[in-house]
Structure formats: structure tokens, C-alpha cells
């Protein structure tokens, strides 16, 4: 159960005293093995930190070398046979504050040959072996998504899908010794009826289910599919691509998985005719904390519904509205159901705008309190506007202070209590009726945030997109969230540096970090194996499994908010405050809102580039529309229609500005200019134009005097009508 965060934008999450008390009760039940090494012994004085899985042939390839040397060192890349295939000199960085280490950086990005068993050697030491291959992230794409199937409540996890070690009976269906979740009563004074709230995902290592954490997780899972669809790469997330029971039903498996949680979220909505109708109950979990280990179906605790909250209600409104938009091509009836729930939730939240979950409600589960919900209102309004185009939702978007606030995309990453970024990302990528200048500003805010993240990475020895004080509970989730922002910036601009930033973030999660530790189970030479979980508890009971491959640990947390961390990590540098022990829930728990961005990033990283081949000639028609003009500037939308009989796979559009205009910015395409000649190339996600289909992109530029439109366009070298 991830901790409560501060509701002040731009600040790192803080743990509430109430939640800490509840968490300590859990930790006290888990007998942890005695410490075997001090932090100083774990963090070696010399060492080569690499992505332990490997690198993409066309991606960045950098390693961090821990060394006290101040002069540049020679590095050698050796293949599996031991032959030197590349060499060069490291770049001294010096003191790296988050890790507490002195480091240098080796960059072997120029080497693009594929293979397995490579080793980077520096100063007499060698790294762990790693691969260079194009399919590097294919397995992680499916394993990181499979995490959610493993976390399902209310359904048997079948051995034919997950293997015998991780199979288990359905949890919390009212089969003894379980007492729910098919008819769960409320806490005293909350309601006088029961509610069927079966299904959904267990939130983390416990058996709680929380609407606010389920909301952001669902949004990311669905958004990963929507982004892939924009890129023309959705087939990799389509039907029969995941190990889920719904495979083969004609609906993309990623959407099947998200629907399991969406159904639960809608079951948490207060029925008509009841007090707070349309609101969403904040959470459901055991009446008291359960100990470790404990399989879900063996949990005897009574279950309780907790009071509705405005934050939970707006999470329901946002995710259900997103569902209405994304699911419509596959199941229009379900999309209609989602939209109805979203509208009801929005109306109820407007009627109850300040019903906050109390921080004191932390017995048996996390409080997830949040007393600032203007960001949730903005997020929900953005999703409802994108789904419906209705003026009321547009006005709620444009009147929100978050619509122009620089804090919507802060340096610490978005999270379940900080959701304005989700609305901003939707408005930047989903076509709406917002004015072009508004869309341009929203998109510019995404690229500006991504630029700040890249600058921060460039100033560090380990290239992590988080500030030096960003190592708090769940830091890996926030770091991954920041990489999502960089990926969206790359989508909007076509600039490769943003994808490079995403890939280097994956390097951090998979071993290029202060501890030389892959935080993803089953990936890397030294990967996390003992995450805090009641069923994946092999460390406590040898008959139980380790976590399945693809499970992300919470990561370094300088707060040391559990007894194991306090005993074993005293004096640790912030980025080294992690221990792979089941009792260290503040550094080593799993959670749906951490695996969701990992799955998003794995799907993104697994996509192949076009390889730089020039696209073929095509028949076309172009419409050039000036959206706005001011003293010396303008914005315009260019619409390209494929008038041929075959699909265009990759496009390059050229034109000449007759008035000497200069392009200063663009979105949905990469635009360059040489003299008066302008060339726009597709982004990866809009490279394909079906016969009769169109793509749109925008440009912003400057002019002096007149601003005449271009009179001729050429698509892939052929003149357009």
C-alpha cells in the first residue's frame, strides 16, 4: 500500500503519521532475516553499472563507472568470445550526490552490432553480461502487463496462464474463510446496506482495493494502448498477446485487463436512491491489517467499504470517460456504460466538491487521503471533454487553474494524489475542440517539462529523471511516470532525444543505478526477488513463490519507513536506500501504480523504428489552414489525404513559403527548413495513411508583413493536388 502524498504541487510525497502507524503494524508481523551486509558493503567502491538486460542496437548505450579515479579511464566492450569490439575513454563526472559515489560515464552508443553476452570492462573490472538486440523489451512488455492479471481479485489465477507456482484460487468471493467482496458492508455510520464490489486488482502487497490508486493505474494501462494505436503499433498489445483468460475475444488484451479494474471501479459507485448517489466509495479492504504470508483466498478478515470521497469519484469519472473513448471501436455498449458512469460521477462530485478521505482512516489499509482535488477535477473534465466534446466540460477545463499551471508537470512525477498531468497529457495528444493556440501551449508545456527532465538526467552520474531529493516511497513509480512525459514529448515533436531519455530511464530501473540492482523481478543478473507481498512470500515460506517476472519494486526511499530499512540502511545515500527484503515495505513493495508506467514504457521501448528508409511516392491532396495570425506570428494546420489505392507507410511532405515565413515549432511531425523550403516528416505513431485516410500536423512560425499560404505540396516526391 503506497503511502499518502502531499497535496502541494511540486513537492515530494510525504508519509502521514497515521499511515506510518498502520504500516509498522504490518512490518512487525514479518520476521525478517538478520542483516548480512551494511550499505557501505553493498555499494562497492569500484564497479560498472549497466542495464543488466541490455541495450537496443539503435538506442543510447551508457554505463556508470564507480571509481575514485579523477582522470578518464579506458573502456573496452567485449563480445561473448572475449574479443574487444569497441573501445574508448570514460567521461569523469565526479561526485554524484544522490548515490554518494564518485563516478565516470562510459558511452558506447556508436556500437550497433547485435549479440548476447557482451561485457563492458573498465579499469580491470567487468560488468555483468548483457545483450544488444532489437527484441530486448518484447518479453518485459508482456510480463509487466501480466502483473495485473496476477493481482486480480475475484477470479482464479489459473496454472495454464501463469504456471503452477503462481496459480491460486479466487480471492474474496465470499468462499470460506473469505467474507467478501460480493456483499460488503460499510464502516459504521457510512451506510446501512451492502455492495457487490468483487473484482478489480489488489492494490499492492496487501488485499486492499483503492479507487484513487486504481484510477491512475487503469488510466496508464489504457493510455499505453491508445498511444500505441496512435503510433500504428497497437497489434503488439492486441487480442491474444497476453496471458489472460479473455484472449481470443476480439478485443485487445490490454483493454481486457483494464476492464477487470474498470468494472470494479464502477461497482464502487453509490447506487441511485442512496445518500451520495453517484459518488464512489473511497476503498475496500480488511477491517484490520493481515499478516504475512497469506494467500488472498485464505484471508478470514471481514471487509469494509469506506466513506465516499470526491477524489475517488473524480477518478471514476476520468477513467470511465477515457473508457468511453478508447473502448468504443471494440464494444460500444460498454463504452456507453462507462460514459454514463462518468457523467453521474462528475455530477456527484460537483455536488460534493470537498468530501475528503480522512488521514486517520488507516487501519487495515492505506488512508490515501487527499485534501486538494482541483487537479482531479481538471483531469476528469479533460477526459469527459475528450470523450464528448461538450461545452460544459470544455469550460471546466479552460477555467481550471491547472490548465495553465506549470506545476501540472512537476519534477517529482505525477501520482495518485497529483493527477493534473494526466489531463494535460490527454489534451496534448487527443484531438479536441480546443483553440489551436491553446493546444500549442499545452503541448509546449509537455516538451518543456521533458526538456527539464533531460537536463536533470544530464547533470547526474546515473541519468535519473528525478531530483536529488526524489527518492521517497515509490520512487521507481515516479521515475517511470516522468519517462512517460518524455515519451509523449517525443511523440509530439518527433525528436529522438526524448526516446533516448526514456531508454536511459529503463537503464536505471534495470541495473544502471547506485546499487547495480535491477528493480524488476526476473530481469537482470541481480534482480529483486523478495518484494513485500502476502502471497509472493518465498522468503518467509519456501512453499510460496517469488514474485512473477516483470514486477517492479518501489525502489530507493531515504525515509527508511520500516524496521528492516531502519536496521540495514542507516546512513545510506538517498539513491542507495533500498534492500531486497520482504519486510522492507517502504523500499520493496509492489503496487499497481508502479507497474502501470513500467508496462507503458516497456511497450513503448519494444517498438521498432522504421530504420530511416525513405518512404515511397504517393498520390495525395493537401489542405493548409491558417488557424491564427498575430503581429509577427501564425499557426497553421496541414491535412494530408492519401488519394491513392494503397496505404502510405511513412511520409515526407515538402512545400515552399512564398512570403519567406520561418517555422519555429511543430507538432505531430518533425519539421525542418532550408531557406524557403520546408520538409515535414511523420512521427512514428502517424507514419501510416490508409487509402482515403488523412493525417494532420501543425506548424507555428513567424512572418513579416503578408502571410501567404503555400501553393504547392509534394508527398514523398510526388506533387499533391
C-alpha positions in Angstrom: 0.0 0.0 0.0 1.8 3.1 -1.2 1.8 6.0 1.2 -0.1 9.2 1.3 1.5 12.0 -0.7 1.5 15.7 0.0 -1.2 17.6 -1.9 1.1 20.5 -2.6 2.2 20.5 -6.2 5.9 20.2 -7.0 6.8 18.6 -3.6 7.8 15.1 -3.0 5.4 12.7 -1.3 5.4 12.6 2.5 4.2 9.8 4.7 1.4 10.6 7.1 1.8 9.7 10.8 -1.5 7.7 10.6 -0.4 5.6 7.7 3.1 5.0 9.2 1.4 3.6 12.3 -0.6 1.2 10.2 2.4 0.2 8.1 4.5 -0.5 11.1 1.9 -2.9 12.3 2.3 -4.8 9.0 6.0 -4.8 9.1 6.0 -6.1 12.7 4.3 -9.2 11.6 7.0 -10.2 9.1 10.1 -11.8 10.6 13.0 -10.5 8.6 16.3 -12.3 8.3 19.2 -10.8 10.1 21.2 -8.2 8.2 24.1 -9.6 6.2 25.8 -6.5 4.9 26.0 -2.8 5.6 25.1 -0.3 3.0 28.7 0.5 2.6 29.5 -3.1 1.8 26.6 -3.3 -0.8 27.7 -0.2 -2.7 31.1 -1.2 -4.0 34.0 1.4 -4.3 34.5 0.3 -7.9 32.1 -1.2 -10.3 30.4 -0.9 -13.7 26.7 -0.3 -13.6 24.9 -1.3 -16.8 21.4 -2.1 -17.9 21.6 -5.8 -17.0 19.2 -6.8 -19.6 20.9 -4.9 -22.3 20.6 -2.2 -24.9 18.8 -1.6 -28.2 21.0 -1.5 -31.3 19.9 2.0 -32.3 19.5 3.3 -28.7 21.8 5.0 -26.2 24.3 2.7 -24.6 25.9 4.2 -21.5 27.2 2.8 -18.3 28.2 4.4 -15.0 31.6 3.5 -13.5 32.0 3.9 -9.8 35.6 4.9 -9.2 37.8 7.2 -7.2 39.9 7.9 -10.2 39.7 11.5 -11.4 41.3 11.1 -14.9 39.5 9.5 -17.8 39.7 5.7 -18.0 39.8 3.3 -21.0 36.7 1.2 -21.5 36.5 -1.9 -23.7 33.4 -3.6 -25.0 34.0 -7.3 -25.3 31.7 -9.9 -27.0 30.8 -13.3 -25.7 34.1 -14.7 -27.0 36.1 -12.1 -25.1 37.2 -10.2 -28.2 37.3 -6.4 -28.0 34.8 -5.0 -30.4 34.8 -1.3 -29.3 36.8 0.9 -27.0 37.0 4.5 -25.8 37.5 6.8 -22.8 35.2 7.5 -20.0 34.0 11.0 -19.1 34.7 11.9 -15.4 31.7 13.1 -13.6 32.9 13.3 -10.0 30.7 13.3 -7.0 27.1 12.2 -7.6 25.1 13.5 -4.7 22.1 11.1 -4.8 24.3 8.0 -4.8 27.0 9.3 -2.6 29.5 7.9 -5.1 32.3 9.3 -7.3 31.6 8.2 -10.9 32.5 8.4 -14.5 30.4 7.6 -17.6 31.3 5.3 -20.5 29.3 5.9 -23.7 29.4 3.1 -26.3 26.3 4.2 -28.2 28.1 4.1 -31.5 28.4 0.3 -31.4 25.2 -1.1 -33.0 26.0 -4.8 -33.7 23.7 -7.2 -32.1 24.7 -10.1 -29.9 24.5 -11.7 -26.4 26.9 -11.9 -23.5 28.7 -8.5 -24.0 30.8 -7.3 -21.1 32.0 -3.7 -20.5 35.5 -3.7 -19.0 36.9 -0.6 -17.3 40.0 -0.3 -15.1 40.4 -4.1 -14.6 36.7 -4.7 -13.8 34.0 -6.1 -15.9 30.3 -5.5 -15.9 27.6 -8.3 -15.7 26.9 -9.7 -19.2 24.2 -8.0 -21.2 22.7 -8.2 -24.7 22.3 -5.8 -27.6 19.2 -6.8 -29.6 16.1 -5.3 -31.2 13.7 -7.5 -29.3 15.2 -6.6 -25.9 11.9 -5.4 -24.4 9.4 -7.8 -26.0 9.3 -10.2 -23.0 9.1 -7.3 -20.5 6.2 -5.8 -22.5 4.1 -8.9 -21.7 5.5 -9.7 -18.3 5.0 -6.2 -16.9 1.3 -6.3 -18.1 0.8 -9.8 -16.7 1.5 -8.4 -13.3 -2.1 -7.1 -13.3 -3.6 -10.5 -14.1 -1.7 -11.9 -11.1 -3.1 -9.1 -8.9 -6.7 -9.8 -9.9 -9.3 -10.3 -7.1 -12.4 -12.4 -7.6 -11.0 -14.9 -10.2 -8.9 -18.0 -10.0 -5.4 -17.4 -11.3 -5.0 -20.5 -13.5 -1.9 -22.5 -13.9 -2.4 -22.8 -17.6 -1.8 -19.0 -17.8 0.7 -18.3 -15.1 2.3 -21.6 -14.2 1.7 -23.9 -11.2 3.9 -21.8 -8.8 1.8 -18.7 -9.2 -1.6 -20.3 -9.6 -4.2 -19.7 -6.8 -7.9 -19.9 -6.1 -10.1 -16.8 -6.5 -9.8 -14.4 -3.6 -12.6 -12.5 -1.8 -15.6 -14.1 -3.4 -17.3 -15.0 -0.1 -16.0 -18.6 -0.1 -14.9 -19.5 3.4 -12.7 -18.4 5.1 -13.2 -15.2 2.9 -16.1 -12.9 3.9 -16.4 -10.8 0.8 -16.4 -8.9 -1.7 -19.8 -9.8 -3.1 -21.8 -8.2 -0.3 -19.6 -5.8 1.6 -21.0 -3.7 4.5 -19.9 -0.1 5.1 -17.9 1.0 8.1 -20.2 2.1 11.0 -22.1 5.3 10.2 -21.1 5.2 6.5 -24.1 3.3 5.1 -26.7 0.8 6.1 -26.5 -1.6 3.1 -24.1 -3.9 1.4 -22.5 -3.6 -2.0 -21.1 -6.0 -4.6 -17.5 -4.8 -5.1 -15.9 -8.0 -6.4 -13.2 -8.0 -8.9 -10.5 -5.4 -9.5 -6.8 -5.5 -8.7 -5.3 -5.9 -5.3 -3.5 -2.6 -4.9 -0.1 -3.8 -3.7 1.2 -6.4 -1.3 -1.9 -6.4 0.8 -5.6 -7.2 -0.1 -6.9 -3.7 -0.3 -8.5 -2.2 -3.3 -8.4 1.6 -3.6 -10.3 3.7 -6.2 -7.7 6.5 -6.3 -4.8 4.2 -6.9 -6.8 2.0 -9.2 -7.7 5.1 -11.2 -4.3 6.3 -12.2 -3.2 2.7 -12.8 -6.1 2.0 -15.1 -5.6 5.3 -17.0 -1.9 4.4 -17.7 -2.8 0.8 -18.8 -5.5 2.1 -21.2 -3.3 5.1 -22.3 -0.5 2.6 -23.2 -2.8 1.1 -25.7 -4.1 4.4 -27.0 -0.6 5.7 -27.5 0.4 2.5 -29.3 -2.6 2.9 -31.6 -1.6 6.4 -32.5 1.8 5.1 -33.4 0.3 2.4 -35.5 1.8 -0.3 -33.2 -1.2 -1.5 -31.3 -1.0 -5.0 -32.7 1.6 -5.8 -30.1 -1.0 -5.1 -27.4 -3.9 -6.6 -29.3 -6.0 -9.7 -28.9 -4.2 -12.9 -27.8 -1.0 -11.0 -27.0 -1.2 -11.5 -23.2 -1.8 -14.5 -20.9 -5.3 -13.6 -19.8 -8.5 -15.7 -19.8 -10.2 -13.3 -22.2 -7.7 -13.8 -25.0 -9.3 -14.6 -28.4 -12.5 -12.5 -27.8 -11.7 -10.0 -30.5 -10.8 -7.2 -28.0 -7.2 -6.1 -27.4 -5.9 -8.0 -24.3 -4.6 -4.8 -22.7 -8.2 -3.4 -22.7 -9.5 -6.7 -21.4 -7.1 -6.4 -18.4 -8.0 -2.8 -17.8 -11.7 -3.7 -17.9 -11.3 -6.0 -14.9 -10.4 -2.9 -12.9 -12.9 -0.6 -14.6 -15.7 -3.0 -13.7 -14.6 -2.8 -10.1 -14.4 1.0 -10.1 -17.9 1.2 -11.4 -19.1 -1.3 -8.8 -17.8 1.2 -6.2 -20.3 3.8 -7.3 -23.0 4.6 -4.8 -26.4 3.4 -6.2 -29.3 5.7 -7.1 -31.6 6.4 -4.3 -28.8 6.2 -1.7 -27.1 9.1 0.1 -24.2 10.5 -2.1 -25.6 8.7 -5.1 -23.1 8.8 -8.0 -20.2 9.2 -5.7 -17.5 6.5 -5.4 -16.6 4.7 -2.2 -13.0 5.5 -1.4 -11.7 2.0 -0.8 -12.5 -1.5 0.4 -10.2 -3.7 2.5 -9.9 -5.8 5.6 -11.1 -4.4 8.9 -7.6 -5.0 10.4 -4.1 -5.5 8.9 -3.4 -9.1 7.9 0.0 -10.7 8.5 2.4 -12.2 6.0 2.3 -14.7 4.4 -1.4 -15.0 3.5 -2.9 -16.1 0.2 -6.0 -14.0 -0.7 -8.5 -16.9 -0.6 -7.3 -17.7 2.9 -7.9 -14.2 4.3 -10.5 -14.5 7.1 -10.9 -10.8 7.8 -14.2 -9.0 7.5 -14.2 -6.5 4.6 -15.4 -2.9 4.9 -16.5 -0.2 2.5 -15.1 3.2 3.4 -16.9 6.5 3.0 -17.2 8.0 -0.5 -14.8 10.8 -1.4 -14.6 13.5 -4.0 -11.2 12.3 -5.1 -12.4 8.7 -5.7 -15.4 10.0 -7.5 -13.4 12.0 -9.9 -11.0 9.1 -10.5 -14.1 7.1 -11.6 -15.3 10.0 -13.8 -11.9 10.3 -15.5 -11.2 6.6 -16.1 -14.8 5.8 -17.2 -14.7 8.8 -19.6 -11.4 7.5 -21.0 -13.0 4.1 -21.4 -15.9 5.6 -23.3 -13.5 7.0 -25.9 -11.0 4.1 -26.2 -13.3 1.1 -26.0 -15.9 2.4 -28.4 -14.5 0.8 -31.5 -14.4 -2.6 -29.8 -17.5 -2.6 -27.5 -19.9 0.3 -28.0 -22.3 -0.9 -25.3 -19.6 -1.0 -22.8 -18.4 2.4 -23.8 -21.9 3.8 -23.3 -22.0 2.2 -19.8 -18.7 3.8 -19.0 -19.8 7.2 -20.2 -23.0 7.0 -18.1 -21.0 6.2 -15.0 -18.6 9.0 -15.8 -21.3 11.6 -16.2 -23.0 10.5 -12.9 -19.7 10.7 -11.1 -18.9 14.2 -12.4 -22.3 15.5 -11.4 -22.0 13.9 -7.9 -18.5 15.4 -7.5 -19.7 18.8 -8.4 -22.4 18.5 -5.7 -19.9 17.3 -3.2 -16.7 19.1 -4.1 -14.9 18.8 -0.7 -15.7 15.3 0.7 -12.2 14.3 1.7 -10.9 10.9 2.8 -9.5 11.3 6.3 -5.9 10.7 7.1 -6.9 8.8 10.2 -8.6 6.1 8.2 -5.5 3.8 8.1 -6.5 0.7 10.0 -6.3 -2.4 7.7 -5.4 -0.3 4.7 -3.7 2.9 3.5 -5.6 6.1 4.1 -4.9 7.6 0.6 -6.1 10.9 1.9 -6.1 13.9 -0.5 -7.5 17.3 0.6 -6.8 19.0 -2.7 -8.9 17.8 -5.6 -8.8 20.6 -8.1 -6.3 18.5 -10.1 -8.7 15.6 -10.1 -11.5 18.0 -11.3 -9.2 19.1 -14.2 -8.3 15.5 -15.1 -11.9 14.4 -15.1 -13.0 17.4 -17.1 -10.3 16.8 -19.7 -11.3 13.2 -20.2 -15.0 14.0 -20.4 -14.3 16.8 -22.9 -12.2 14.4 -25.0 -14.9 11.8 -24.9 -17.9 14.1 -25.6 -16.7 17.4 -27.0 -19.4 19.1 -24.8 -19.0 22.8 -23.9 -19.7 22.3 -20.2 -16.6 20.0 -19.9 -14.5 22.3 -22.1 -15.4 25.2 -19.8 -14.4 23.2 -16.8 -11.0 22.5 -18.5 -10.3 26.1 -19.5 -11.4 27.7 -16.3 -9.3 25.4 -14.1 -6.1 26.9 -12.7 -4.3 23.7 -13.7 -4.9 24.4 -17.3 -2.1 26.9 -17.3 -0.2 26.0 -14.1 3.5 25.0 -14.6 3.0 22.7 -11.6 0.9 20.2 -13.6 4.1 18.6 -14.9 6.4 18.8 -11.9 9.9 17.4 -11.4 8.8 14.6 -9.0 6.4 12.9 -11.4 2.7 12.7 -11.3 0.9 10.3 -8.9 -2.4 9.2 -7.4 -2.7 12.4 -5.5 -1.3 14.6 -8.2 -3.3 13.9 -11.4 -3.3 17.2 -13.3 -0.6 15.8 -15.6 -3.0 13.1 -16.8 -5.4 15.7 -18.0 -2.6 17.7 -19.6 -1.3 14.6 -21.5 -4.7 13.8 -22.8 -5.3 17.3 -24.1 -1.8 17.2 -25.7 -2.4 14.0 -27.6 -6.2 13.5 -28.2 -7.9 15.8 -30.8 -10.4 18.1 -29.1 -12.1 21.4 -30.0 -9.7 23.5 -28.0 -8.3 26.5 -30.0 -5.0 25.8 -31.8 -3.1 28.3 -29.6 -4.4 26.5 -26.5 -3.3 23.1 -27.9 0.0 24.6 -28.8 0.6 25.9 -25.3 -0.5 22.6 -23.7 1.9 20.7 -26.0 4.7 23.1 -25.3 4.2 22.6 -21.6 4.8 18.8 -22.1 8.0 19.4 -24.1 9.2 22.0 -21.6 8.7 19.5 -18.8 10.5 16.8 -20.8 13.4 19.2 -21.5 13.8 19.9 -17.8 13.8 16.1 -17.1 16.5 15.6 -19.7 18.6 18.4 -18.3 18.3 16.8 -14.9 19.4 13.5 -16.2 22.4 15.1 -18.0 23.6 16.6 -14.7 23.7 13.2 -12.9 26.1 10.3 -12.9 23.2 7.8 -13.3 20.9 9.8 -15.6 17.8 9.6 -13.4 14.8 11.9 -14.2 14.2 12.9 -10.6 15.7 15.5 -8.3 18.3 14.5 -5.7 15.5 14.6 -3.0 13.2 12.5 -5.2 14.0 9.2 -3.5 10.9 8.7 -1.5 8.4 5.8 -1.1 7.6 4.5 -4.5 10.4 6.5 -6.2 10.6 4.0 -9.1 7.0 4.7 -9.9 7.5 8.4 -10.1 10.7 8.0 -12.1 8.8 5.8 -14.6 6.0 8.4 -14.7 8.5 11.1 -15.7 9.7 8.9 -18.5 6.1 8.7 -19.8 6.2 12.5 -20.1 9.4 12.3 -22.1 7.9 9.7 -24.4 4.9 11.9 -25.1 7.2 14.8 -25.8 8.9 12.6 -28.4 5.5 11.7 -29.9 4.6 15.4 -30.2 7.9 16.5 -31.7 9.5 13.5 -33.4 12.8 14.4 -31.7 14.9 11.3 -30.8 16.4 12.7 -27.7 13.2 12.2 -25.8 13.2 8.5 -26.7 16.8 8.3 -25.6 15.8 9.7 -22.2 13.1 7.0 -21.9 15.6 4.3 -22.7 18.1 5.6 -20.2 15.3 5.6 -17.5 14.8 1.9 -18.3 18.6 1.5 -17.8 18.2 2.9 -14.3 15.3 0.5 -13.4 17.2 -2.4 -14.8 20.6 -2.0 -13.1 22.3 1.2 -14.0 21.9 2.6 -10.5 23.8 3.2 -7.3 23.4 -0.5 -6.2 23.8 -2.2 -9.5 20.4 -3.7 -8.8 17.6 -4.5 -11.3 14.4 -3.5 -9.6 12.3 -5.7 -11.9 11.9 -9.4 -10.9 13.4 -11.8 -13.3 15.2 -9.2 -15.4 19.0 -8.9 -14.9 21.8 -10.7 -13.2 20.9 -9.2 -9.8 17.2 -8.5 -9.7 14.7 -8.0 -6.9 13.2 -11.3 -5.7 11.7 -10.6 -2.3 9.2 -7.8 -2.8 6.7 -7.2 0.0 3.7 -9.3 -0.8 1.4 -11.7 1.1 1.3 -14.4 -1.5 4.6 -14.0 -3.3 6.4 -14.6 0.0 9.0 -17.3 -0.7 11.4 -15.6 1.7 9.0 -16.4 4.6 7.6 -19.7 3.3 9.6 -21.8 0.9 6.3 -23.4 -0.4 5.2 -20.0 -1.8 6.6 -18.3 -4.9 8.8 -15.4 -5.5 7.1 -12.5 -7.4 6.5 -13.3 -11.0 8.8 -11.8 -13.7 8.1 -8.2 -14.5 7.2 -7.0 -11.0 8.7 -3.6 -10.1 9.9 -2.9 -6.6 9.1 0.5 -5.1 12.8 1.5 -5.1 15.1 3.7 -3.1 13.5 5.6 -0.2 15.5 7.8 2.0 12.7 7.9 4.5 13.5 4.4 5.9 9.9 3.9 7.0 10.0 0.3 8.0 12.1 -1.6 10.7 14.1 -3.6 8.2 15.2 -0.5 6.3 16.0 1.3 9.6 18.2 -1.6 10.7 20.0 -2.3 7.5 20.2 1.0 5.7 21.1 3.6 8.4 23.3 6.3 6.8 22.5 5.3 3.2 22.8 7.8 0.4 19.3 8.6 -0.9 19.6 6.6 -4.1 21.1 3.6 -2.2 18.3 3.3 0.4 16.9 0.0 -0.8 17.0 -3.6 0.4 15.5 -6.6 -1.3 13.8 -8.0 1.8 10.1 -8.8 2.1 9.9 -6.9 5.4 11.1 -3.6 3.8 7.7 -2.5 2.6 8.9 1.1 2.3 11.5 0.2 -0.3 10.5 -3.2 -1.7 6.7 -3.4 -2.0 5.0 -3.8 -5.4 2.0 -1.7 -6.4 -0.3 -1.4 -9.5 0.5 2.3 -9.9 4.2 1.5 -10.2 3.9 -1.4 -12.6 1.5 0.6 -14.8 4.1 3.1 -16.0 6.6 0.2 -16.3 4.2 -1.6 -18.6 3.6 1.6 -20.6 7.3 2.2 -21.0 8.1 -1.5 -21.9 5.5 -1.4 -24.7 7.0 1.9 -25.9 10.6 0.7 -25.7 9.7 -2.6 -27.5 8.5 -0.8 -30.7 10.9 -1.0 -33.6 11.9 2.1 -35.6 11.4 2.4 -39.3 15.1 2.2 -39.9 15.4 5.5 -41.8 14.3 4.2 -45.2 12.8 6.9 -47.5 9.1 6.4 -47.9 7.7 5.5 -51.3 5.9 8.0 -53.6 2.2 8.5 -53.1 -0.9 10.2 -54.5 -2.2 13.0 -52.3 -4.2 16.1 -51.6 -3.2 18.7 -49.0 -5.2 21.3 -47.2 -3.3 24.2 -45.5 -5.4 26.1 -42.9 -4.2 29.2 -41.0 -5.6 28.9 -37.6 -4.4 32.2 -36.1 -2.3 35.2 -37.1 -0.8 37.9 -34.9 1.7 40.7 -35.3 4.7 38.6 -36.5 3.5 35.1 -35.9 1.0 32.4 -37.0 -0.1 28.8 -36.5 -1.4 26.5 -39.2 -2.8 23.0 -39.6 -1.7 20.9 -42.5 -4.0 18.0 -43.5 -2.6 15.3 -45.9 -5.1 13.0 -47.6 -4.0 9.7 -49.3 -5.8 9.8 -52.6 -4.2 6.6 -53.8 -5.3 3.0 -53.6 -2.6 1.7 -51.3 -1.5 2.7 -47.8 1.3 5.2 -47.4 3.9 3.8 -45.0 6.0 6.7 -44.0 5.7 10.2 -45.4 7.7 13.3 -46.2 5.8 16.4 -47.2 7.6 19.4 -48.8 6.5 22.9 -49.6 7.9 26.4 -50.2 6.7 29.5 -48.3 6.2 32.3 -50.8 6.4 35.1 -48.2 9.6 34.0 -46.6 7.9 32.7 -43.4 10.0 30.8 -40.9 8.8 27.7 -39.0 9.6 28.0 -35.3 7.7 25.0 -33.9 5.6 22.0 -34.9 3.5 19.1 -33.5 2.7 15.7 -34.8 5.5 15.9 -37.3 9.3 16.7 -37.4 9.7 19.9 -39.5 12.9 21.3 -40.9 13.5 24.3 -43.1 16.2 25.2 -45.6 15.8 28.7 -47.0 12.1 28.9 -48.0 11.7 25.1 -48.5 10.1 23.3 -45.6 10.1 19.5 -45.1 7.8 17.7 -42.6 8.3 14.0 -41.7 5.9 11.7 -39.9 6.2 10.8 -36.3 6.4 7.1 -35.6 2.8 6.9 -34.5 1.3 8.6 -37.6 3.5 7.1 -40.3 0.7 5.1 -41.9 -2.0 6.8 -44.0 -4.7 4.4 -45.3 -6.3 4.9 -48.7 -8.7 7.8 -48.3 -7.3 8.5 -44.8 -5.7 11.7 -43.5 -3.1 12.9 -41.1 -2.9 16.3 -39.5 0.0 18.2 -38.2 0.6 21.7 -37.1 3.3 24.4 -37.5 4.0 27.6 -35.8 6.0 30.3 -37.5 6.9 33.9 -38.0 6.2 36.3 -40.8 6.9 39.9 -41.9 4.1 41.7 -43.5 2.0 39.3 -45.6 1.5 35.6 -44.7 0.6 33.9 -48.0 -0.2 30.2 -47.9 1.9 27.8 -49.9 0.6 27.0 -53.4 2.2 23.6 -53.9 3.0 20.4 -51.9 4.9 17.2 -52.7 4.4 14.0 -50.7 7.3 11.6 -50.9 8.5 13.5 -54.0 5.1 13.4 -55.9 3.1 16.6 -56.4 -0.2 16.8 -54.5 -3.5 18.1 -55.7 
